[in-house]
Amino acid sequence: MKKILVIKHGSLGDIIFSIPAMFSIKKKYLNSRIDLLTEEKFKSLLIKTKIFNQILTDNRKASFLITFMNIFRLTKKNYDLVIDLQNSQRTSFYNFFFRIFSKSYICSSRPFSHYRYRIPKQGSEKAKIGLSKQLLLLDIKIQNNLNYDWLKQKINKEISSPIVMLIPGVSKNSEYKQWEPKKFLKIAQYCESKNYKICIVGSKLDFDATSLILKECKNVIDMIDKSPPGVIYSLALKSKLILSNDTGPGHIAALANKNIIWLLNDNLISQSNIENQNSNHKIFSRSIKDISVNFVIDYIEENNLL
């Protein structure tokens, strides 16, 4: 397998879950050329891994014609192996065209693949476990306990003391996974009373979720729209505690192995998204809206997290 294509689109959280698989593929095929097909918005993050010879882009919102032309061009690149880490309906089309117009072997959970792992019902298996089982079909073992120092980034020197990081925002289509901003404010004020600085991360789309904290708290480090993945990870390394919804930036922060409280809806998908490790503190409720501020504060105190 001298020439390999890895395919991975998805959300930011999906990308983070797949990074161990990407490193494991590189370890298995150390002397092979490995290209990646992903979305433009993830390119700058995945370049830092130094896994891939080339990162190709194919945005999910592109028209069908553009997608078709991209796939057709890829089939002409003579890949020996295509590894589908996305395993979506979209990549079924990729597999179909690779199967017809190329001699590539395909590893995927979708139809038309040569090495097919059949994924169980969504949410019943952790993403990393599913990828691990899929790659075993190629005799690839997933590497655990990766070093993420490649993700480190220089941050403001003033951010030196232990901080509490809050991640109140969620993506536009995930409001059902969001703990109310006014409750994040109460936690921020509680942490301030313990003499911790509050650091808020997120994009400019998270303004509604963070404006109360910025207005009411006195000791806030405002990193809204200034927190790409490398900054989030670097800030997490300095954090005494992190509080997050089930969202991509939270999964980046979790790579630092610092204590993080996850506020979660009690469903199969959220249960499967969060690893069972000592630094992950999971608070579930039938509806995330039902989790009270007092319950979270009691949890912090009972577990000596501050």
HUSULHU-V895369 format. One record per pair of residues at least 12 apart in sequence whose ideal C-beta (glycine too) atoms are under 10 Angstrom apart, sorted by sequence separation. I is the first residue (numbers start at 1). J is the second residue. If there is no record, write none. Layout:
# HUSULHU-V895369
i=I j=J
i=I j=J
This chain:
# HUSULHU-V895369
i=6 j=18
i=22 j=34
i=43 j=55
i=58 j=70
i=82 j=94
i=94 j=106
i=95 j=107
i=99 j=111
i=100 j=112
i=119 j=131
i=132 j=144
i=167 j=179
i=168 j=180
i=169 j=181
i=188 j=200
i=210 j=222
i=223 j=235
i=242 j=254
i=250 j=262
i=262 j=274
i=270 j=282
i=283 j=295
i=8 j=21
i=36 j=49
i=42 j=55
i=43 j=56
i=57 j=70
i=58 j=71
i=82 j=95
i=95 j=108
i=99 j=112
i=117 j=130
i=120 j=133
i=129 j=142
i=168 j=181
i=185 j=198
i=200 j=213
i=210 j=223
i=211 j=224
i=236 j=249
i=250 j=263
i=271 j=284
i=283 j=296
i=8 j=22
i=22 j=36
i=38 j=52
i=43 j=57
i=56 j=70
i=84 j=98
i=94 j=108
i=96 j=110
i=98 j=112
i=99 j=113
i=117 j=131
i=119 j=133
i=128 j=142
i=184 j=198
i=200 j=214
i=210 j=224
i=221 j=235
i=236 j=250
i=239 j=253
i=242 j=256
i=260 j=274
i=270 j=284
i=6 j=21
i=36 j=51
i=37 j=52
i=40 j=55
i=42 j=57
i=91 j=106
i=95 j=110
i=96 j=111
i=97 j=112
i=98 j=113
i=99 j=114
i=117 j=132
i=118 j=133
i=119 j=134
i=168 j=183
i=169 j=184
i=198 j=213
i=209 j=224
i=247 j=262
i=281 j=296
i=6 j=22
i=36 j=52
i=41 j=57
i=58 j=74
i=82 j=98
i=92 j=108
i=94 j=110
i=95 j=111
i=96 j=112
i=98 j=114
i=117 j=133
i=118 j=134
i=128 j=144
i=168 j=184
i=184 j=200
i=198 j=214
i=232 j=248
i=233 j=249
i=236 j=252
i=237 j=253
i=242 j=258
i=243 j=259
i=244 j=260
i=246 j=262
i=266 j=282
i=283 j=299
i=34 j=51
i=35 j=52
i=36 j=53
i=37 j=54
i=38 j=55
i=40 j=57
i=56 j=73
i=82 j=99
i=91 j=108
i=92 j=109
i=93 j=110
i=95 j=112
i=117 j=134
i=167 j=184
i=168 j=185
i=200 j=217
i=207 j=224
i=232 j=249
i=235 j=252
i=236 j=253
i=239 j=256
i=241 j=258
i=242 j=259
i=243 j=260
i=244 j=261
i=245 j=262
i=246 j=263
i=260 j=277
i=266 j=283
i=267 j=284
i=34 j=52
i=35 j=53
i=36 j=54
i=37 j=55
i=38 j=56
i=39 j=57
i=40 j=58
i=41 j=59
i=56 j=74
i=91 j=109
i=92 j=110
i=94 j=112
i=95 j=113
i=116 j=134
i=117 j=135
i=166 j=184
i=206 j=224
i=207 j=225
i=231 j=249
i=232 j=250
i=235 j=253
i=236 j=254
i=237 j=255
i=238 j=256
i=240 j=258
i=241 j=259
i=242 j=260
i=243 j=261
i=244 j=262
i=245 j=263
i=246 j=264
i=262 j=280
i=263 j=281
i=264 j=282
i=266 j=284
i=270 j=288
i=281 j=299
i=6 j=25
i=33 j=52
i=34 j=53
i=35 j=54
i=36 j=55
i=37 j=56
i=38 j=57
i=39 j=58
i=40 j=59
i=71 j=90
i=75 j=94
i=79 j=98
i=91 j=110
i=92 j=111
i=93 j=112
i=95 j=114
i=115 j=134
i=117 j=136
i=166 j=185
i=168 j=187
i=198 j=217
i=205 j=224
i=206 j=225
i=229 j=248
i=232 j=251
i=233 j=252
i=236 j=255
i=237 j=256
i=239 j=258
i=240 j=259
i=241 j=260
i=242 j=261
i=243 j=262
i=244 j=263
i=245 j=264
i=246 j=265
i=259 j=278
i=260 j=279
i=261 j=280
i=262 j=281
i=263 j=282
i=264 j=283
i=265 j=284
i=266 j=285
i=267 j=286
i=281 j=300
i=6 j=26
i=18 j=38
i=33 j=53
i=34 j=54
i=35 j=55
i=36 j=56
i=37 j=57
i=38 j=58
i=39 j=59
i=71 j=91
i=74 j=94
i=82 j=102
i=88 j=108
i=90 j=110
i=92 j=112
i=115 j=135
i=117 j=137
i=168 j=188
i=197 j=217
i=198 j=218
i=199 j=219
i=200 j=220
i=201 j=221
i=204 j=224
i=205 j=225
i=229 j=249
i=232 j=252
i=233 j=253
i=236 j=256
i=237 j=257
i=238 j=258
i=239 j=259
i=241 j=261
i=242 j=262
i=243 j=263
i=244 j=264
i=245 j=265
i=254 j=274
i=257 j=277
i=259 j=279
i=260 j=280
i=261 j=281
i=262 j=282
i=263 j=283
i=264 j=284
i=265 j=285
i=266 j=286
i=4 j=25
i=32 j=53
i=33 j=54
i=35 j=56
i=36 j=57
i=37 j=58
i=38 j=59
i=39 j=60
i=56 j=77
i=87 j=108
i=88 j=109
i=89 j=110
i=91 j=112
i=92 j=113
i=95 j=116
i=109 j=130
i=113 j=134
i=115 j=136
i=116 j=137
i=166 j=187
i=192 j=213
i=198 j=219
i=199 j=220
i=200 j=221
i=201 j=222
i=202 j=223
i=203 j=224
i=204 j=225
i=206 j=227
i=228 j=249
i=231 j=252
i=232 j=253
i=233 j=254
i=235 j=256
i=236 j=257
i=237 j=258
i=239 j=260
i=246 j=267
i=254 j=275
i=257 j=278
i=258 j=279
i=259 j=280
i=260 j=281
i=261 j=282
i=262 j=283
i=263 j=284
i=264 j=285
i=265 j=286
i=266 j=287
i=4 j=26
i=39 j=61
i=71 j=93
i=75 j=97
i=80 j=102
i=82 j=104
i=83 j=105
i=84 j=106
i=85 j=107
i=86 j=108
i=87 j=109
i=88 j=110
i=91 j=113
i=109 j=131
i=115 j=137
i=166 j=188
i=188 j=210
i=197 j=219
i=198 j=220
i=199 j=221
i=200 j=222
i=201 j=223
i=202 j=224
i=203 j=225
i=204 j=226
i=227 j=249
i=229 j=251
i=230 j=252
i=233 j=255
i=234 j=256
i=236 j=258
i=251 j=273
i=257 j=279
i=259 j=281
i=260 j=282
i=261 j=283
i=262 j=284
i=263 j=285
i=265 j=287
i=266 j=288
i=281 j=303
i=15 j=38
i=26 j=49
i=39 j=62
i=54 j=77
i=67 j=90
i=71 j=94
i=74 j=97
i=75 j=98
i=79 j=102
i=80 j=103
i=81 j=104
i=82 j=105
i=83 j=106
i=84 j=107
i=85 j=108
i=86 j=109
i=87 j=110
i=114 j=137
i=115 j=138
i=164 j=187
i=196 j=219
i=197 j=220
i=198 j=221
i=199 j=222
i=200 j=223
i=201 j=224
i=202 j=225
i=203 j=226
i=229 j=252
i=232 j=255
i=233 j=256
i=235 j=258
i=246 j=269
i=250 j=273
i=251 j=274
i=254 j=277
i=256 j=279
i=257 j=280
i=265 j=288
i=4 j=28
i=15 j=39
i=22 j=46
i=26 j=50
i=27 j=51
i=70 j=94
i=71 j=95
i=74 j=98
i=75 j=99
i=78 j=102
i=79 j=103
i=80 j=104
i=81 j=105
i=82 j=106
i=83 j=107
i=84 j=108
i=85 j=109
i=86 j=110
i=109 j=133
i=113 j=137
i=164 j=188
i=188 j=212
i=189 j=213
i=192 j=216
i=195 j=219
i=197 j=221
i=198 j=222
i=199 j=223
i=200 j=224
i=201 j=225
i=202 j=226
i=203 j=227
i=228 j=252
i=229 j=253
i=232 j=256
i=236 j=260
i=246 j=270
i=250 j=274
i=251 j=275
i=264 j=288
i=265 j=289
i=266 j=290
i=281 j=305
i=4 j=29
i=26 j=51
i=68 j=93
i=71 j=96
i=72 j=97
i=75 j=100
i=76 j=101
i=77 j=102
i=78 j=103
i=79 j=104
i=80 j=105
i=81 j=106
i=82 j=107
i=83 j=108
i=84 j=109
i=109 j=134
i=166 j=191
i=181 j=206
i=184 j=209
i=185 j=210
i=188 j=213
i=192 j=217
i=201 j=226
i=202 j=227
i=203 j=228
i=227 j=252
i=245 j=270
i=254 j=279
i=263 j=288
i=265 j=290
i=3 j=29
i=15 j=41
i=19 j=45
i=23 j=49
i=25 j=51
i=26 j=52
i=60 j=86
i=67 j=93
i=71 j=97
i=75 j=101
i=76 j=102
i=78 j=104
i=79 j=105
i=81 j=107
i=82 j=108
i=84 j=110
i=87 j=113
i=108 j=134
i=164 j=190
i=184 j=210
i=185 j=211
i=186 j=212
i=187 j=213
i=188 j=214
i=191 j=217
i=192 j=218
i=201 j=227
i=227 j=253
i=229 j=255
i=247 j=273
i=254 j=280
i=265 j=291
i=1 j=28
i=2 j=29
i=15 j=42
i=19 j=46
i=22 j=49
i=24 j=51
i=25 j=52
i=67 j=94
i=71 j=98
i=74 j=101
i=75 j=102
i=77 j=104
i=79 j=106
i=107 j=134
i=164 j=191
i=181 j=208
i=185 j=212
i=186 j=213
i=189 j=216
i=192 j=219
i=200 j=227
i=201 j=228
i=246 j=273
i=264 j=291
i=1 j=29
i=4 j=32
i=5 j=33
i=6 j=34
i=7 j=35
i=8 j=36
i=9 j=37
i=10 j=38
i=11 j=39
i=14 j=42
i=18 j=46
i=23 j=51
i=60 j=88
i=74 j=102
i=75 j=103
i=107 j=135
i=109 j=137
i=163 j=191
i=164 j=192
i=178 j=206
i=181 j=209
i=184 j=212
i=185 j=213
i=188 j=216
i=189 j=217
i=191 j=219
i=192 j=220
i=199 j=227
i=246 j=274
i=263 j=291
i=2 j=31
i=3 j=32
i=4 j=33
i=5 j=34
i=6 j=35
i=7 j=36
i=8 j=37
i=9 j=38
i=10 j=39
i=12 j=41
i=16 j=45
i=22 j=51
i=64 j=93
i=68 j=97
i=72 j=101
i=75 j=104
i=84 j=113
i=87 j=116
i=108 j=137
i=180 j=209
i=181 j=210
i=183 j=212
i=184 j=213
i=185 j=214
i=188 j=217
i=189 j=218
i=1 j=31
i=2 j=32
i=3 j=33
i=4 j=34
i=5 j=35
i=6 j=36
i=7 j=37
i=8 j=38
i=9 j=39
i=12 j=42
i=15 j=45
i=19 j=49
i=22 j=52
i=60 j=90
i=71 j=101
i=74 j=104
i=83 j=113
i=87 j=117
i=107 j=137
i=164 j=194
i=179 j=209
i=181 j=211
i=182 j=212
i=185 j=215
i=186 j=216
i=201 j=231
i=202 j=232
i=1 j=32
i=2 j=33
i=3 j=34
i=4 j=35
i=5 j=36
i=6 j=37
i=7 j=38
i=8 j=39
i=11 j=42
i=15 j=46
i=82 j=113
i=84 j=115
i=107 j=138
i=169 j=200
i=178 j=209
i=181 j=212
i=182 j=213
i=185 j=216
i=188 j=219
i=201 j=232
i=1 j=33
i=3 j=35
i=4 j=36
i=5 j=37
i=6 j=38
i=10 j=42
i=19 j=51
i=58 j=90
i=82 j=114
i=83 j=115
i=84 j=116
i=87 j=119
i=164 j=196
i=165 j=197
i=166 j=198
i=167 j=199
i=168 j=200
i=169 j=201
i=170 j=202
i=171 j=203
i=180 j=212
i=181 j=213
i=185 j=217
i=188 j=220
i=1 j=34
i=9 j=42
i=12 j=45
i=37 j=70
i=81 j=114
i=84 j=117
i=105 j=138
i=107 j=140
i=162 j=195
i=163 j=196
i=164 j=197
i=165 j=198
i=166 j=199
i=167 j=200
i=168 j=201
i=169 j=202
i=172 j=205
i=199 j=232
i=263 j=296
i=8 j=42
i=37 j=71
i=81 j=115
i=161 j=195
i=162 j=196
i=163 j=197
i=164 j=198
i=165 j=199
i=166 j=200
i=167 j=201
i=168 j=202
i=169 j=203
i=171 j=205
i=175 j=209
i=182 j=216
i=201 j=235
i=161 j=196
i=162 j=197
i=163 j=198
i=164 j=199
i=165 j=200
i=166 j=201
i=167 j=202
i=169 j=204
i=170 j=205
i=171 j=206
i=201 j=236
i=261 j=296
i=58 j=94
i=161 j=197
i=163 j=199
i=164 j=200
i=165 j=201
i=166 j=202
i=169 j=205
i=170 j=206
i=199 j=235
i=209 j=245
i=246 j=282
i=37 j=74
i=160 j=197
i=169 j=206
i=199 j=236
i=242 j=279
i=8 j=46
i=159 j=197
i=168 j=206
i=169 j=207
i=243 j=281
i=261 j=299
i=35 j=74
i=158 j=197
i=167 j=206
i=169 j=208
i=170 j=209
i=199 j=238
i=242 j=281
i=261 j=300
i=6 j=46
i=87 j=127
i=159 j=199
i=168 j=208
i=169 j=209
i=199 j=239
i=241 j=281
i=243 j=283
i=168 j=209
i=169 j=210
i=197 j=238
i=201 j=242
i=206 j=247
i=259 j=300
i=35 j=77
i=85 j=127
i=167 j=209
i=168 j=210
i=197 j=239
i=246 j=288
i=261 j=303
i=87 j=130
i=166 j=209
i=167 j=210
i=168 j=211
i=196 j=239
i=197 j=240
i=199 j=242
i=201 j=244
i=206 j=249
i=245 j=288
i=33 j=77
i=35 j=79
i=87 j=131
i=155 j=199
i=166 j=210
i=168 j=212
i=196 j=240
i=259 j=303
i=261 j=305
i=6 j=51
i=34 j=79
i=37 j=82
i=85 j=130
i=168 j=213
i=196 j=241
i=198 j=243
i=202 j=247
i=259 j=304
i=260 j=305
i=6 j=52
i=33 j=79
i=85 j=131
i=194 j=240
i=203 j=249
i=259 j=305
i=5 j=52
i=33 j=80
i=34 j=81
i=35 j=82
i=36 j=83
i=37 j=84
i=38 j=85
i=87 j=134
i=166 j=213
i=194 j=241
i=202 j=249
i=259 j=306
i=4 j=52
i=32 j=80
i=37 j=85
i=38 j=86
i=83 j=131
i=201 j=249
i=4 j=53
i=5 j=54
i=6 j=55
i=7 j=56
i=9 j=58
i=32 j=81
i=34 j=83
i=36 j=85
i=37 j=86
i=85 j=134
i=191 j=240
i=201 j=250
i=3 j=53
i=9 j=59
i=10 j=60
i=84 j=134
i=85 j=135
i=191 j=241
i=5 j=56
i=7 j=58
i=9 j=60
i=29 j=80
i=83 j=134
i=166 j=217
i=201 j=252
i=29 j=81
i=83 j=135
i=191 j=243
i=201 j=253
i=243 j=296
i=29 j=83
i=37 j=91
i=166 j=220
i=187 j=241
i=83 j=138
i=169 j=224
i=188 j=243
i=25 j=81
i=163 j=219
i=165 j=221
i=168 j=224
i=187 j=243
i=37 j=94
i=81 j=138
i=83 j=140
i=243 j=300
i=25 j=83
i=163 j=221
i=165 j=223
i=184 j=243
i=241 j=300
i=25 j=85
i=167 j=227
i=183 j=243
i=184 j=244
i=22 j=83
i=184 j=245
i=21 j=83
i=159 j=221
i=165 j=227
i=241 j=303
i=243 j=305
i=22 j=85
i=158 j=221
i=242 j=305
i=21 j=85
i=159 j=223
i=179 j=243
i=241 j=305
i=156 j=221
i=167 j=232
i=179 j=244
i=240 j=305
i=241 j=306
i=155 j=221
i=179 j=245
i=240 j=306
i=7 j=74
i=18 j=85
i=156 j=223
i=165 j=232
i=178 j=245
i=17 j=85
i=18 j=86
i=155 j=223
i=177 j=245
i=178 j=246
i=5 j=74
i=167 j=236
i=177 j=246
i=178 j=247
i=15 j=85
i=156 j=226
i=165 j=235
i=175 j=245
i=177 j=247
i=14 j=85
i=155 j=226
i=165 j=236
i=174 j=245
i=5 j=77
i=14 j=86
i=155 j=227
i=163 j=235
i=174 j=246
i=6 j=79
i=163 j=236
i=165 j=238
i=166 j=239
i=174 j=247
i=3 j=77
i=5 j=79
i=14 j=88
i=153 j=227
i=165 j=239
i=170 j=244
i=171 j=245
i=174 j=248
i=187 j=261
i=3 j=78
i=4 j=79
i=5 j=80
i=6 j=81
i=7 j=82
i=8 j=83
i=10 j=85
i=153 j=228
i=155 j=230
i=156 j=231
i=159 j=234
i=163 j=238
i=164 j=239
i=165 j=240
i=166 j=241
i=167 j=242
i=168 j=243
i=169 j=244
i=170 j=245
i=2 j=78
i=3 j=79
i=4 j=80
i=5 j=81
i=6 j=82
i=7 j=83
i=8 j=84
i=9 j=85
i=10 j=86
i=153 j=229
i=154 j=230
i=155 j=231
i=159 j=235
i=162 j=238
i=163 j=239
i=164 j=240
i=165 j=241
i=166 j=242
i=167 j=243
i=168 j=244
i=169 j=245
i=170 j=246
i=171 j=247
i=187 j=263
i=2 j=79
i=3 j=80
i=4 j=81
i=5 j=82
i=6 j=83
i=7 j=84
i=8 j=85
i=9 j=86
i=10 j=87
i=153 j=230
i=154 j=231
i=155 j=232
i=161 j=238
i=162 j=239
i=163 j=240
i=164 j=241
i=165 j=242
i=166 j=243
i=167 j=244
i=168 j=245
i=170 j=247
i=171 j=248
i=1 j=79
i=2 j=80
i=3 j=81
i=4 j=82
i=5 j=83
i=6 j=84
i=7 j=85
i=8 j=86
i=10 j=88
i=151 j=229
i=152 j=230
i=153 j=231
i=160 j=238
i=162 j=240
i=163 j=241
i=164 j=242
i=165 j=243
i=166 j=244
i=167 j=245
i=169 j=247
i=170 j=248
i=1 j=80
i=2 j=81
i=4 j=83
i=5 j=84
i=6 j=85
i=7 j=86
i=8 j=87
i=9 j=88
i=151 j=230
i=152 j=231
i=153 j=232
i=155 j=234
i=156 j=235
i=159 j=238
i=161 j=240
i=162 j=241
i=163 j=242
i=164 j=243
i=165 j=244
i=168 j=247
i=169 j=248
i=170 j=249
i=184 j=263
i=1 j=81
i=6 j=86
i=7 j=87
i=10 j=90
i=150 j=230
i=151 j=231
i=153 j=233
i=154 j=234
i=155 j=235
i=159 j=239
i=167 j=247
i=169 j=249
i=170 j=250
i=183 j=263
i=7 j=88
i=9 j=90
i=151 j=232
i=152 j=233
i=153 j=234
i=167 j=248
i=169 j=250
i=1 j=83
i=9 j=91
i=25 j=107
i=148 j=230
i=151 j=233
i=152 j=234
i=153 j=235
i=155 j=237
i=167 j=249
i=7 j=90
i=8 j=91
i=150 j=233
i=151 j=234
i=155 j=238
i=167 j=250
i=7 j=91
i=149 j=233
i=165 j=249
i=167 j=251
i=179 j=263
i=148 j=233
i=151 j=236
i=152 j=237
i=165 j=250
i=167 j=252
i=178 j=263
i=179 j=264
i=151 j=237
i=167 j=253
i=177 j=263
i=7 j=94
i=177 j=264
i=7 j=95
i=149 j=237
i=165 j=253
i=177 j=265
i=5 j=94
i=148 j=237
i=176 j=265
i=177 j=267
i=7 j=98
i=165 j=256
i=176 j=267
i=177 j=269
i=5 j=98
i=165 j=258
i=167 j=260
i=177 j=270
i=165 j=260
i=168 j=263
i=162 j=258
i=167 j=263
i=5 j=102
i=49 j=146
i=5 j=104
i=7 j=106
i=49 j=148
i=51 j=150
i=4 j=104
i=48 j=148
i=50 j=150
i=3 j=104
i=4 j=105
i=5 j=106
i=6 j=107
i=7 j=108
i=49 j=150
i=151 j=252
i=48 j=150
i=49 j=151
i=1 j=104
i=4 j=107
i=48 j=151
i=190 j=293
i=1 j=105
i=48 j=152
i=148 j=252
i=151 j=255
i=152 j=256
i=179 j=283
i=189 j=293
i=190 j=294
i=48 j=153
i=151 j=256
i=183 j=288
i=21 j=127
i=45 j=151
i=179 j=285
i=183 j=289
i=186 j=292
i=187 j=293
i=190 j=296
i=191 j=297
i=194 j=300
i=21 j=128
i=24 j=131
i=28 j=135
i=148 j=255
i=186 j=293
i=190 j=297
i=20 j=128
i=24 j=132
i=148 j=256
i=180 j=288
i=183 j=291
i=185 j=293
i=186 j=294
i=17 j=126
i=18 j=127
i=19 j=128
i=21 j=130
i=22 j=131
i=29 j=138
i=146 j=255
i=148 j=257
i=179 j=288
i=180 j=289
i=183 j=292
i=184 j=293
i=187 j=296
i=191 j=300
i=17 j=127
i=18 j=128
i=21 j=131
i=25 j=135
i=28 j=138
i=178 j=288
i=179 j=289
i=183 j=293
i=186 j=296
i=187 j=297
i=190 j=300
i=196 j=306
i=16 j=127
i=17 j=128
i=20 j=131
i=21 j=132
i=24 j=135
i=28 j=139
i=29 j=140
i=176 j=287
i=177 j=288
i=178 j=289
i=180 j=291
i=182 j=293
i=186 j=297
i=190 j=301
i=195 j=306
i=16 j=128
i=20 j=132
i=28 j=140
i=145 j=257
i=176 j=288
i=179 j=291
i=184 j=296
i=194 j=306
i=14 j=127
i=17 j=130
i=18 j=131
i=21 j=134
i=25 j=138
i=27 j=140
i=28 j=141
i=176 j=289
i=180 j=293
i=183 j=296
i=187 j=300
i=13 j=127
i=17 j=131
i=21 j=135
i=24 j=138
i=26 j=140
i=27 j=141
i=179 j=293
i=20 j=135
i=25 j=140
i=27 j=142
i=191 j=306
i=24 j=140
i=27 j=143
i=190 j=306
i=10 j=127
i=24 j=141
i=25 j=142
i=26 j=143
i=179 j=296
i=24 j=142
i=25 j=143
i=21 j=140
i=23 j=142
i=24 j=143
i=23 j=143
i=24 j=144
i=21 j=142
i=22 j=143
i=20 j=142
i=21 j=143
i=24 j=146
i=8 j=131
i=20 j=143
i=23 j=146
i=19 j=143
i=20 j=144
i=22 j=146
i=23 j=147
i=20 j=145
i=20 j=146
i=19 j=146
i=19 j=148
i=16 j=148
i=19 j=151
i=164 j=300
i=1 j=138
i=164 j=305
i=127 j=269
i=130 j=272
i=164 j=306
i=125 j=268
i=129 j=272
i=123 j=267
i=124 j=268
i=128 j=272
i=162 j=306
i=123 j=268
i=124 j=269
i=126 j=271
i=127 j=272
i=128 j=273
i=122 j=268
i=123 j=269
i=126 j=272
i=127 j=273
i=121 j=268
i=122 j=269
i=123 j=270
i=124 j=271
i=125 j=272
i=126 j=273
i=128 j=275
i=123 j=271
i=124 j=272
i=126 j=274
i=123 j=272
i=126 j=275
i=122 j=272
i=123 j=273
i=126 j=276
i=13 j=171
i=12 j=171
i=11 j=171
i=11 j=173
i=11 j=174
i=48 j=229
i=48 j=230
i=45 j=228
i=46 j=229
i=44 j=228
i=45 j=229
i=44 j=229
i=45 j=230
i=44 j=230
i=42 j=229
i=45 j=252
i=16 j=229
i=15 j=229
i=12 j=229
i=16 j=248
i=13 j=246
i=15 j=248
i=16 j=249
i=13 j=247
i=14 j=248
i=16 j=250
i=17 j=251
i=12 j=247
i=13 j=248
i=16 j=251
i=11 j=247
i=12 j=248
i=13 j=249
i=15 j=251
i=16 j=252
i=19 j=255
i=11 j=248
i=12 j=249
i=13 j=250
i=14 j=251
i=15 j=252
i=10 j=248
i=12 j=250
i=13 j=251
i=16 j=254
i=12 j=251
i=13 j=252
i=16 j=255
i=11 j=251
i=12 j=252
i=17 j=273
i=17 j=275
i=14 j=273
i=13 j=273
